[in-house]
Amino acid sequence: MTEQSTPVDALLSWLITMDDPTSETGMAARQTVTLTRIIDRARDVQRWLDLARTSSDPAAAQIDEAAPRLWQIEHPYYGADGHSNTFDSFAELRAAVDAMDDDMNVVYRWDWHDYREPHHDDLFVDGEFRDKQRFGVFVLMPRKSQFLELHCPITHDQENEVVEWLRGPRCAGYLRTLWEPILGVRPTAGDTR
């Protein structure tokens, strides 16, 4: 890795070699995922890592006003089907997830559905009530090979609270500790993992 390259550059270089049509690995990778989506996800990882490194408390970082709002982000596909629990509030959902052992319950995805957004038009017929929002997290239970979907009603004015939690040690912070060793990133001061 050169001095100017970032962990994401190294990851992208490796992924491009995965797309080599002459290798079995490349053919399998091309059949299962698109390189563009992987690159987008790698850039997301780099943004999260950069954010975590620039603040001693990643959760304290402010929302970038130029970035899309959480309810405007449409992730590709859906989270894995599994057990589903509905909570009455974000506070209840957060408390339930925070009480879980993070090594045995990895939060790997979130979704915020604002059904008023245009990308949800195909889910409703004209005139149907659409004034609701739902936030959910997807949890992988690796030792049990199971997935959980936990969701709750949410409102736009809760975005800062949600972002703070997602950027904090329970969600992005835990994923960061899993991936840092291969991305060449050193843990930040005070990281106890």
C-alpha positions as CSV (number, residue, x, y, z in Angstrom):
1,M,0.0,0.0,0.0
2,T,1.5,3.4,-1.0
3,E,1.5,6.4,1.3
4,Q,-1.4,8.0,-0.4
5,S,-3.6,4.9,-0.5
6,T,-6.2,4.3,2.1
7,P,-7.5,1.0,3.5
8,V,-10.4,1.2,1.0
9,D,-7.9,1.6,-1.9
10,A,-6.3,-1.6,-0.8
11,L,-9.7,-3.3,-0.5
12,L,-10.8,-2.0,-3.9
13,S,-7.6,-3.3,-5.5
14,W,-8.2,-6.7,-4.1
15,L,-11.8,-6.7,-5.2
16,I,-10.8,-5.8,-8.7
17,T,-8.6,-8.8,-8.9
18,M,-11.6,-10.8,-7.7
19,D,-13.3,-9.7,-10.9
20,D,-10.6,-11.4,-13.1
21,P,-12.6,-13.7,-15.5
22,T,-9.7,-16.1,-15.7
23,S,-9.8,-17.1,-12.1
24,E,-12.4,-19.3,-10.4
25,T,-12.6,-16.9,-7.5
26,G,-13.3,-14.0,-9.9
27,M,-16.0,-15.9,-11.7
28,A,-17.7,-16.8,-8.5
29,A,-17.5,-13.3,-7.2
30,R,-18.9,-11.8,-10.4
31,Q,-21.8,-14.3,-10.3
32,T,-22.8,-13.5,-6.7
33,V,-22.2,-9.7,-6.4
34,T,-21.6,-6.7,-8.6
35,L,-18.3,-4.9,-8.2
36,T,-20.0,-1.6,-8.1
37,R,-22.0,-2.4,-5.0
38,I,-19.0,-3.8,-3.3
39,I,-17.0,-0.6,-4.1
40,D,-19.9,1.5,-2.8
41,R,-20.0,-0.5,0.5
42,A,-16.2,-0.2,0.8
43,R,-16.4,3.6,0.5
44,D,-19.1,3.6,3.1
45,V,-16.8,1.6,5.4
46,Q,-14.0,4.2,4.7
47,R,-16.3,7.1,5.6
48,W,-17.3,5.4,8.9
49,L,-13.7,4.6,9.7
50,D,-12.6,8.2,8.9
51,L,-15.4,9.5,11.1
52,A,-14.4,7.2,13.9
53,R,-10.7,8.3,13.7
54,T,-11.5,12.0,13.7
55,S,-13.4,12.0,16.9
56,S,-12.5,10.4,20.3
57,D,-16.2,9.8,20.5
58,P,-17.6,8.7,17.1
59,A,-21.1,9.0,18.4
60,A,-20.5,12.7,19.0
61,A,-20.0,13.5,15.4
62,Q,-22.6,15.7,13.8
63,I,-24.7,14.7,10.8
64,D,-23.2,15.8,7.5
65,E,-26.0,18.1,6.1
66,A,-24.9,17.2,2.5
67,A,-25.4,13.5,3.1
68,P,-28.8,11.9,2.4
69,R,-31.2,11.7,5.3
70,L,-31.5,8.2,6.8
71,W,-35.0,7.8,5.4
72,Q,-33.8,8.7,1.9
73,I,-31.3,5.9,1.8
74,E,-32.5,2.8,0.0
75,H,-30.3,-0.2,0.7
76,P,-30.1,-2.9,-2.0
77,Y,-32.2,-5.9,-1.4
78,Y,-33.7,-6.7,2.0
79,G,-32.2,-8.0,5.2
80,A,-32.4,-11.7,5.7
81,D,-35.7,-13.1,6.9
82,G,-35.7,-14.3,10.4
83,H,-37.4,-13.8,13.7
84,S,-39.0,-10.4,13.9
85,N,-39.9,-8.3,16.9
86,T,-41.7,-5.0,17.0
87,F,-41.1,-2.4,19.7
88,D,-43.3,0.5,20.7
89,S,-40.5,3.1,20.5
90,F,-36.9,3.6,19.4
91,A,-35.9,3.8,23.1
92,E,-37.2,0.2,23.6
93,L,-35.5,-1.1,20.5
94,R,-32.2,0.5,21.5
95,A,-32.4,-0.9,25.0
96,A,-33.2,-4.4,23.8
97,V,-30.2,-4.3,21.3
98,D,-27.9,-2.8,23.8
99,A,-28.7,-5.5,26.3
100,M,-27.6,-8.2,23.8
101,D,-24.1,-9.7,23.8
102,D,-22.5,-7.9,20.8
103,D,-20.3,-10.9,19.9
104,M,-23.3,-13.1,19.7
105,N,-25.7,-10.6,18.2
106,V,-24.1,-8.5,15.4
107,V,-26.1,-5.5,14.1
108,Y,-25.2,-5.6,10.5
109,R,-27.8,-3.5,8.8
110,W,-30.4,-0.8,9.4
111,D,-33.4,0.4,7.4
112,W,-35.5,3.5,7.8
113,H,-38.7,3.5,5.8
114,D,-40.6,6.7,5.3
115,Y,-43.5,5.5,3.2
116,R,-44.1,9.1,1.9
117,E,-40.8,8.9,0.0
118,P,-41.2,8.4,-3.8
119,H,-39.2,5.2,-3.9
120,H,-42.0,3.5,-1.9
121,D,-44.7,4.4,-4.5
122,D,-45.0,0.9,-5.8
123,L,-46.0,-0.4,-2.3
124,F,-49.3,1.7,-2.2
125,V,-52.3,2.3,-4.3
126,D,-53.5,5.9,-4.9
127,G,-55.1,7.5,-1.9
128,E,-53.8,4.8,0.5
129,F,-52.6,6.1,3.9
130,R,-48.8,6.5,3.8
131,D,-48.0,8.8,6.7
132,K,-46.0,6.3,8.8
133,Q,-42.3,5.5,9.3
134,R,-40.5,2.4,10.5
135,F,-36.9,2.0,11.6
136,G,-35.4,-1.5,11.8
137,V,-32.1,-3.1,12.6
138,F,-31.0,-6.5,11.4
139,V,-29.0,-8.7,13.8
140,L,-26.9,-11.7,12.8
141,M,-26.6,-14.4,15.5
142,P,-23.5,-16.2,14.1
143,R,-23.4,-19.1,16.6
144,K,-27.0,-20.0,15.9
145,S,-27.0,-19.2,12.1
146,Q,-30.1,-17.1,12.7
147,F,-31.2,-13.5,11.9
148,L,-33.4,-11.1,13.8
149,E,-35.2,-8.1,12.5
150,L,-36.1,-5.6,15.2
151,H,-38.2,-2.6,14.3
152,C,-40.2,0.3,15.7
153,P,-42.1,3.4,14.7
154,I,-39.9,6.4,14.2
155,T,-40.1,10.1,13.3
156,H,-37.8,12.5,11.4
157,D,-37.0,14.4,14.6
158,Q,-35.3,11.3,16.0
159,E,-32.7,11.1,13.3
160,N,-29.9,12.6,15.4
161,E,-30.5,10.1,18.2
162,V,-30.6,7.2,15.7
163,V,-27.4,8.3,14.0
164,E,-25.6,8.8,17.3
165,W,-26.5,5.2,18.3
166,L,-25.7,3.7,14.9
167,R,-22.2,5.4,14.9
168,G,-21.6,4.5,18.5
169,P,-19.8,1.4,20.0
170,R,-22.8,-0.9,19.7
171,C,-23.3,-0.8,16.0
172,A,-20.6,0.8,13.7
173,G,-18.0,0.7,16.5
174,Y,-18.4,-3.1,16.9
175,L,-18.2,-3.7,13.1
176,R,-15.1,-1.4,13.0
177,T,-13.3,-3.6,15.5
178,L,-14.0,-6.7,13.3
179,W,-12.7,-5.1,10.1
180,E,-9.9,-2.8,11.2
181,P,-7.2,-5.5,11.3
182,I,-7.5,-6.2,7.6
183,L,-7.9,-2.6,6.5
184,G,-4.7,-1.5,8.1
185,V,-6.4,0.9,10.5
186,R,-5.2,1.2,14.1
187,P,-7.8,1.4,16.9
188,T,-8.4,4.9,18.3
189,A,-7.2,5.8,21.7
190,G,-9.4,4.5,24.5
191,D,-10.8,1.7,22.4
192,T,-11.1,-1.2,24.8
193,R,-11.8,-4.0,22.4
